[in-house]
Amino acid sequence: MIKKTILILSIIVVLLFIVSLILNNNKKIDVDEDDLEVCPAVCVEMWIIINNTCVYDECGSGCGPNNITTFLTQEECLSKI
């Protein structure tokens, strides 16, 4: 019984995935390559606003803080809440 349920759920997930691919296939996404920022694969320590709280992340984005939701210091982060 459990194996049948898992099989049915797996089939449903696959079908939903296929439908989403079909629906999204016709959508064109305009991306300006000049606006894309490539971040290095390194850890940059920073403070992140999560649920209106400043949380320290020892391995944040390689691009560094954006000063909107991520900050270099806790003080900067707290000032934006």
Secondary structure, DSSP 4 states (H G I P E B T S, - for coil): -HHHHHHHHHHHHHHHHHHHHHHHHT------GGG--PPPSS-EEEEEEETTEEEEEEEE-TT---SSSEESSHHHHHHT-
